[in-house]
């Protein structure tokens, strides 16, 4: 299996620590899942997957006006 080093902000690292503890999954497993999901979505949807990632949140839920 290939290895990849990544840099995370302190805030993202803290959130990853929390997710890992809450879900009972290793941080490596969570990162692998996130990357595999992103790659699969890119293969099926192309560049469209980035629109949601780069859009700033508005604070509104999907159902609110």
C-alpha positions as CSV (number, residue, x, y, z in Angstrom):
1,X,0.0,0.0,0.0
2,X,1.3,3.5,-0.9
3,X,2.0,6.0,1.9
4,X,1.1,9.7,1.7
5,X,2.0,12.4,4.2
6,X,-0.6,15.3,4.7
7,X,-0.6,18.5,6.6
8,X,-3.7,19.5,8.6
9,X,-4.6,22.7,10.4
10,X,-4.8,22.4,14.2
11,X,-8.5,22.8,14.0
12,X,-9.0,20.0,11.4
13,X,-6.7,17.7,13.4
14,X,-8.7,18.3,16.6
15,X,-11.9,17.6,14.7
16,X,-10.4,14.4,13.2
17,X,-9.3,13.3,16.7
18,X,-12.9,13.8,17.9
19,X,-14.4,11.9,14.9
20,X,-12.0,9.1,15.4
21,X,-12.8,8.7,19.1
22,X,-16.6,9.2,18.5
23,X,-16.8,6.6,15.7
24,X,-14.2,4.2,17.0
25,X,-12.3,4.4,13.8
26,X,-8.6,5.2,13.3
27,X,-7.7,8.5,11.8
28,X,-6.0,6.7,9.0
29,X,-9.3,4.8,8.2
30,X,-11.3,8.0,8.2
31,X,-8.8,9.8,5.9
32,X,-8.7,6.7,3.6
33,X,-12.5,6.7,3.5
34,X,-12.7,10.4,2.7
35,X,-10.1,10.2,-0.1
36,X,-11.6,7.0,-1.6
37,X,-15.1,8.7,-1.6
38,X,-13.7,11.8,-3.2
39,X,-11.9,9.8,-5.9
40,X,-15.0,7.7,-6.7
41,X,-17.2,10.8,-6.9
42,X,-14.7,12.5,-9.2
43,X,-14.7,9.4,-11.5
44,X,-18.5,9.6,-11.7
45,X,-19.2,13.3,-11.6
46,X,-15.9,15.0,-12.7
47,X,-15.1,18.5,-11.7
48,X,-18.7,19.1,-10.4
49,X,-17.7,17.6,-7.0
50,X,-15.7,20.7,-6.2
51,X,-18.6,23.1,-6.5
52,X,-19.9,22.2,-3.1
53,X,-16.5,22.0,-1.6
54,X,-15.6,25.6,-2.6
55,X,-19.0,27.1,-2.0
56,X,-19.1,29.1,1.2
57,X,-21.8,28.0,3.7
58,X,-24.7,30.4,4.0
59,X,-25.9,29.4,7.4
60,X,-29.2,28.3,6.0
61,X,-30.4,24.7,6.0
62,X,-31.5,23.2,2.7
63,X,-35.2,23.5,3.6
64,X,-35.1,27.1,4.9
65,X,-35.7,30.3,3.0
